[in-house]
Amino acid sequence: FDEEALLKIGRMISEQQQLALASATKPAQCPHRPCWHISPPQGLLNDPNGFIFHNGEYHLFYQWYPHACVHKDKYWAHLTSPDLVNWQWQPVALTPSDWFDAHGVFSGHALSHQNQLMLFYTGNTRIGEQRDRHTTQCLATSQDGIHFTKHGPIIDQLPEGVTPHIRDPKIVRHNDSWLMLLGAQTSDLKGRLAIYRSEDLHTWQFDGLYGQEFGDFGYMWECPDLFSIGDETFAVIGPQGIESFSEHNTIPHHNGIARARFKSDKGIELSDFEHLDYGFDFYAPQTMLTPDGRRVMCGWMGLPDEIDQPSVENGWLHQLTLMRELSVKDGRLVQWPIAELDALSQPEQAIMLSDQGYSLESKSFDLSIELEWGSQLNLFEGEGSQLMLIADQSRRALVMDRSQTLNRAQDTIRELPLTGDKIRLRILADSSSVEVFVNDGDAVMTSRVFTEPHATGISLTGTPSLARVKRLNPSRA
Ligand code: FRU
């Protein structure tokens, strides 16, 4: 077929769709809608994409299916921000409208290069009666940071020994070359990292498959990221089809971080896989570098198979996590809410929490507390609902139990193994989510928590403890 002609038709469709989408308004009435997290105006949100600082502004895109709360042909929604807290909705950046991405403008990263904003993404199409998956890696660029021109595939063949499950490009600079990292599935159904190399960002040579050190570790690795903090280099991968260490966690999709070392000849060696999150809802994170040198991460607060949530009745599904600064402490990666979030805080209150309970009259707060082993913190308490955080001495774990909430998923417990005498928590809540930072960010438990609108009580069973609480104001989203 005539690719040029199809490209042209594709662009026309994409402009019409953009006009229609620009007039979409928020189904704002939903009581579960977050006040300061990024959520879709309607439809389904999944992975954050293209997270970058470019020409004086932060840019963040996300995977979006605007027409319903299902995983179908994805768009790239686009937001910009001066401060990583207040976000401005921009015209949709990329629509699934061309012959190379008609069934999904899939995930990828951005590069701010020679005054251009470059988006690298996976073009997903389904061909023929069998709907065979056809995958290319594509490029789109923008001069003004708002309007994007698609350049089509820059890699249009599969490397040998890899299935069409190869996607989610991340571009890094190494030894005067550009590297493109991709999540890949080998023909014998193992997840691996694929790497391509380029001198000019337009022509790419296949370099190899990496991660063999991990052996049989899932059937596919999605959404890679790679970055350094100080002398340490880390690779993020999303292995699909691995078992959890916990009998309670039956979900096969995990996100983890591994140590990465560039080998002297070529390629990367991975070691020490660790979970990035111990809660229910965390996947496909991306990181970016701020102008003052901080590494900031944002993830999807959702999972690929989880589409039955109460917000669907109001026409929207899923949200992103808060922005987390990453640092290295005693050789380990630590996550912490970015300092910019303090701009949303109301004055701090000190509350002695006990089993008497306390009504915060808000589901949007930042709470710090230290728990003794054997105690239980209940959040979002209301008629018959609560989220339980149990410092379970016998399991030596912090247990998050969402069995008494409106969440519909069948498995209701997550656990974080812990040693040490005390458990210090900083919890950021926003309507229908919690992000629990444990022991100064050593570990995080991220979860959606649906409860009745007035479930704003907090209580603590076991030894009473002084909590410091700040209600959080809404951000501009
Ligand atoms: C991860 C993922 C990516 C893919 C995108 C499609 O959630 O499956 O691998 O690019 O979502 O929306």
Boltz pocket constraint, residues with backbone or C-beta under 6 A from the ligand:
constraints:
  - pocket:
      binder: B
      contacts: [[A, 46], [A, 47], [A, 63], [A, 74], [A, 104], [A, 105], [A, 106], [A, 107], [A, 108], [A, 122], [A, 167], [A, 168], [A, 222], [A, 223], [A, 283], [A, 284], [A, 304]]
      max_distance: 6.0
